[in-house]
């Protein structure tokens, strides 16, 4: 199975899928357009959130970083008057970024560095950055064009979003492991991540959308919008200011023509006919993941839905 993910919601479902599938059966294609450099280090927030979650090390309170981490390094930087202490990096988290930066500076591609990190943490899945090429999400706001982490973390995603640009996307190439993973996949799952700045950059990498569109396996998305709201983050605000309907149906329209089915929450069951009119099958189930049991339950729903679609396609 290939899953597309970015951020906390995507990482949670990926974790549920990991537990439900045999070891080595899951490939997660992760957004890297929110990568940036701080303290001279290359930080990959979405990759690390997925990495730590699949390794069982993620901080359950924040949804990012490592459980039980300390912040002595950041506190000392603040004492020295460092300007960039607004981005919270724990002491053990710093080690990840140091390792990544050293390997990248030695000439290794991000995909190889990510594989080394996953192996060291015992993750029985393949993690693929969406590309080894640097890509950066630029957010157009009334305050000007902002780097994504400035918008998202430093300014607490308080600015209405007027546009999005993925700088460097034209030069990006899919990771080498994606083609074989899609060719062998029994399903492709769009995890409940922000469709505009988590899944959107992945699909914008030249060649990836076409490869997924041409994949024979069932393609299923899980809506990140429940009851007209995002569970975390600014997805609902972004959808609204960029002219999309803030609902599971609005997300379905963004993915129209690319997916075969969509899983929506019970709170949005009334939207099923609208989504079906787009040519998609619809499954209705509890999609809010409060704990690991919820992740496992949603993963079983997704896997069962994919199996049903696969059976219908082969009939």
Secondary structure, DSSP 8 states (H G I E B T S, - for coil): -EEEE-HHHHHHHHHHHHHHS-TT--EEEE--TT-EEETTEEE-HHHHHHHHHHTT-B-TTTSSSBTT---HHHHHHHHHT-S-TTS---HHHHHHHHHHHHHHHTT--HHHHHHHHHHHTT--SEEEES-SS--EEEEEETTEEEEHHIIIIITTT-S-EEEEEEETGGG----HHHHHHHHH-SEEEE-SS-TTTTHHHHHHSTTHHHHHHT--SEEEEE-SEETTEESSSSHHHHHHHTT--SSHHHHHHHHTTT-SEEEE-GGGGGGHHHHHTTT-EEEE-----SSHHHHHHHHHHHHHHHHHHHHHHH-
